[in-house]
Amino acid sequence: MCDTDGWSFDPRYTQGRCPICGWTPEGAPDAPRWLALANRLDWQMVGLWALVDVLVLLGLIVAHGAGLLR
């Protein structure tokens, strides 16, 4: 239970902090550094750029196979 606002929460699911005020209880588990970094990335944009790269590569392969690139 949060000392500041009186709400109860499970620190395992809120990255060790109160979701309302940010208070951290004594002995709360911390997320590993790689997980905190992975949560900052916008994975939809990473996937979109990977899709664009694959489509450009496939376009180049098709253009080369059709004889458009020499």
VEXSE-400576 format. One line per field, with one value per residue: residue number from 1; chain; x, y, z of N, C-alpha, C, CB in turn. Coordinates in Angstrom, 2 decimals, decimal comma. Glycine has a CB too. Layout:
<sites>
num (NUM|...)
chaine (A|...)
n_X (X|...)
n_Y (Y|...)
n_Z (Z|...)
ca_X (X|...)
ca_Y (Y|...)
ca_Z (Z|...)
c_X (X|...)
c_Y (Y|...)
c_Z (Z|...)
cb_X (X|...)
cb_Y (Y|...)
cb_Z (Z|...)
</sites>
This chain:
<sites>
num (1|2|3|4|5|6|7|8|9|10|11|12|13|14|15|16|17|18|19|20|21|22|23|24|25|26|27|28|29|30|31|32|33|34|35|36|37|38|39|40|41|42|43|44|45|46|47|48|49|50|51|52|53|54|55|56|57|58|59|60|61|62|63|64|65|66|67|68|69|70)
chaine (A|A|A|A|A|A|A|A|A|A|A|A|A|A|A|A|A|A|A|A|A|A|A|A|A|A|A|A|A|A|A|A|A|A|A|A|A|A|A|A|A|A|A|A|A|A|A|A|A|A|A|A|A|A|A|A|A|A|A|A|A|A|A|A|A|A|A|A|A|A)
n_X (0,84|0,51|2,26|1,79|-0,67|-2,43|-3,40|-3,54|-1,20|0,52|3,86|5,23|3,97|3,99|6,44|7,82|6,98|4,55|1,69|0,34|1,56|4,28|5,80|8,19|8,27|9,98|12,40|11,29|11,00|13,30|13,25|15,18|17,95|17,97|15,30|14,04|15,10|14,11|11,40|11,25|11,54|9,79|8,16|6,44|7,18|9,78|9,19|7,75|9,72|11,43|9,76|9,53|12,20|12,45|10,54|11,64|14,01|12,90|11,67|13,92|15,07|13,10|13,09|15,68|15,52|13,68|15,14|15,41|17,34|20,76)
n_Y (-1,17|2,19|4,81|7,50|8,07|6,10|4,00|0,58|-1,51|-3,71|-4,06|-5,62|-5,46|-2,83|-1,77|-1,46|0,88|3,18|3,62|6,02|8,14|7,63|6,69|4,55|1,44|-0,01|-2,40|-3,14|-4,92|-4,34|-3,60|-5,29|-3,70|-4,00|-4,54|-2,20|-0,49|-1,71|-1,23|1,44|1,66|2,13|-0,32|-0,79|1,07|0,17|-2,33|-1,44|-0,08|-2,24|-3,77|-2,03|-2,05|-4,77|-4,85|-3,04|-4,40|-6,75|-5,55|-4,65|-7,13|-8,23|-6,30|-6,62|-9,26|-8,92|-7,60|-4,86|-3,55|-3,13)
n_Z (0,00|-0,82|0,78|0,42|-1,05|-0,25|-1,79|-2,77|-4,45|-6,72|-6,80|-8,65|-11,08|-11,76|-12,29|-9,92|-8,69|-7,32|-9,28|-9,29|-7,75|-7,86|-5,76|-4,21|-2,72|0,11|-0,68|-3,11|-6,19|-8,85|-12,33|-14,82|-16,50|-19,31|-19,83|-19,08|-21,00|-23,32|-22,99|-23,56|-26,30|-29,35|-30,56|-32,67|-34,63|-35,15|-36,26|-38,50|-40,00|-40,48|-42,11|-44,31|-45,18|-45,98|-48,04|-49,91|-50,51|-51,68|-53,89|-55,29|-55,92|-57,60|-59,64|-60,61|-61,52|-63,57|-65,38|-65,26|-63,83|-64,33)
ca_X (0,00|1,28|2,22|1,36|-2,07|-3,25|-3,86|-2,72|-0,75|1,51|5,04|5,73|3,32|4,07|7,87|8,33|6,54|3,12|1,33|-0,28|2,48|5,67|6,47|8,80|8,34|11,25|12,60|10,52|11,87|13,63|13,31|16,54|18,26|17,58|13,86|13,69|15,45|13,18|10,11|11,31|11,49|8,48|8,36|5,66|8,00|10,87|8,60|7,41|10,96|11,89|8,90|9,93|13,48|12,20|9,84|12,60|14,88|12,14|11,51|15,19|15,24|12,18|13,57|16,86|15,06|12,96|16,09|15,33|18,60|21,90)
ca_Y (0,00|3,42|5,67|8,85|8,22|5,07|2,97|-0,63|-1,90|-4,78|-3,48|-6,47|-5,10|-1,37|-1,49|-1,16|2,19|3,46|4,19|7,33|9,19|7,27|6,25|3,23|0,79|-0,61|-3,76|-3,43|-5,45|-3,46|-4,23|-5,29|-2,55|-4,27|-4,45|-0,78|0,06|-2,26|-0,58|2,78|1,59|2,02|-1,52|-0,71|1,78|-0,73|-3,30|-0,75|0,15|-3,55|-4,12|-1,18|-2,59|-6,03|-4,57|-2,45|-5,50|-7,57|-4,76|-4,70|-8,49|-8,37|-5,43|-7,24|-10,45|-8,48|-6,96|-3,41|-3,09|-3,80)
ca_Z (0,00|-0,97|1,95|0,06|-1,44|0,39|-2,73|-2,78|-5,77|-6,74|-7,46|-9,74|-12,33|-11,99|-12,34|-8,59|-8,21|-7,27|-10,58|-9,15|-7,29|-8,13|-4,54|-4,31|-1,41|0,52|-1,16|-4,32|-7,26|-9,97|-13,65|-15,36|-17,35|-20,70|-19,93|-19,03|-22,31|-24,31|-22,81|-24,14|-27,75|-30,00|-31,35|-33,91|-35,61|-35,52|-37,18|-39,75|-40,76|-40,95|-43,24|-45,44|-45,69|-46,68|-49,29|-50,85|-50,95|-52,61|-55,10|-56,02|-56,46|-58,72|-60,72|-61,19|-62,24|-64,77|-66,28|-65,18|-63,28|-64,98)
c_X (0,89|1,13|1,63|-0,13|-2,99|-3,78|-2,95|-2,40|0,27|2,74|5,59|5,17|3,39|5,50|8,39|7,85|5,02|2,73|0,74|0,76|3,94|6,46|6,98|8,88|9,72|11,33|11,79|11,45|12,07|13,62|14,77|16,73|17,81|16,08|13,39|14,00|14,48|11,79|10,09|11,19|10,05|8,59|7,53|6,46|9,19|10,36|8,24|8,64|11,55|11,06|9,27|11,24|13,28|11,51|10,75|13,53|14,15|11,90|12,77|15,43|14,34|12,64|14,81|16,47|14,34|13,89|16,03|16,60|19,74|23,18)
c_Y (1,24|4,29|7,04|8,95|7,12|3,99|1,75|-0,99|-3,00|-4,26|-4,33|-6,03|-3,61|-0,89|-0,96|0,16|2,25|4,12|5,59|8,40|8,88|6,82|4,83|2,60|0,20|-2,04|-4,13|-3,95|-4,41|-4,25|-4,25|-4,12|-2,78|-4,17|-3,00|-0,11|-0,44|-1,63|0,82|2,77|1,50|0,87|-1,53|0,01|0,92|-1,76|-2,68|-0,53|-1,17|-4,01|-3,31|-1,69|-3,87|-5,78|-3,92|-3,52|-6,40|-6,85|-4,77|-6,07|-8,68|-7,53|-6,04|-8,47|-10,07|-7,78|-5,45|-2,79|-3,84|-3,48)
c_Z (0,00|0,28|1,64|-0,19|-0,90|-0,54|-2,63|-4,23|-5,63|-7,48|-8,60|-11,08|-12,64|-11,99|-11,01|-8,00|-8,14|-8,59|-10,48|-8,80|-7,53|-6,91|-4,71|-2,93|-1,15|0,00|-2,40|-5,41|-8,36|-11,27|-14,11|-16,33|-18,80|-20,88|-19,89|-20,37|-23,38|-24,19|-23,40|-25,66|-28,25|-30,99|-32,63|-34,99|-36,07|-36,52|-38,52|-40,60|-41,26|-42,15|-44,48|-46,04|-46,48|-48,01|-50,33|-51,38|-51,95|-53,93|-55,94|-56,64|-57,68|-59,90|-61,39|-62,02|-63,54|-65,77|-66,25|-64,60|-63,95|-64,29)
cb_X (-0,96|0,83|3,62|2,10|-2,18|-4,39|-3,88|-3,45|-0,15|0,95|6,12|5,36|1,88|3,28|8,17|9,78|7,06|2,75|0,36|-1,37|2,27|6,37|5,51|10,20|7,27|11,40|12,28|9,77|11,26|15,01|12,41|16,84|19,76|18,07|13,21|14,46|16,90|13,07|9,75|12,61|12,30|8,05|8,03|4,32|8,51|11,47|7,37|6,72|11,99|11,82|7,43|10,09|14,44|11,35|8,64|13,41|15,36|10,81|11,13|16,35|14,91|10,75|13,89|17,85|14,13|11,81|15,85|14,15|18,64|22,00)
cb_Y (-0,01|4,20|5,83|9,30|8,25|5,72|3,52|-1,81|-0,70|-6,08|-3,28|-7,92|-5,52|-0,62|-0,50|-1,15|3,31|4,37|3,28|7,29|9,43|8,41|6,34|3,31|-0,29|-0,58|-4,71|-2,16|-6,74|-2,78|-3,48|-6,63|-2,25|-5,66|-5,24|-0,07|-0,32|-3,78|-0,52|3,46|0,40|3,37|-2,72|0,02|3,11|-1,44|-3,92|0,58|0,89|-4,60|-3,90|0,29|-2,85|-6,98|-3,66|-1,33|-6,33|-7,97|-3,34|-4,34|-9,55|-7,97|-4,02|-7,64|-11,29|-7,53|-7,44|-3,01|-3,29|-3,41)
cb_Z (1,22|-2,23|2,52|-1,15|-2,92|1,05|-4,19|-2,05|-6,55|-7,40|-6,44|-9,49|-12,29|-10,92|-13,45|-8,62|-9,12|-6,04|-11,27|-8,07|-5,82|-8,74|-3,33|-4,96|-1,29|2,05|-0,09|-4,81|-7,85|-9,77|-14,69|-16,08|-17,31|-21,14|-18,81|-17,89|-22,68|-24,14|-21,34|-23,74|-28,26|-30,71|-30,54|-33,66|-35,02|-34,26|-36,57|-39,45|-39,90|-39,82|-42,88|-45,00|-44,52|-45,81|-49,03|-50,17|-49,75|-51,99|-54,76|-55,09|-55,38|-58,31|-60,17|-60,07|-61,35|-64,39|-67,67|-64,36|-61,74|-66,42)
</sites>
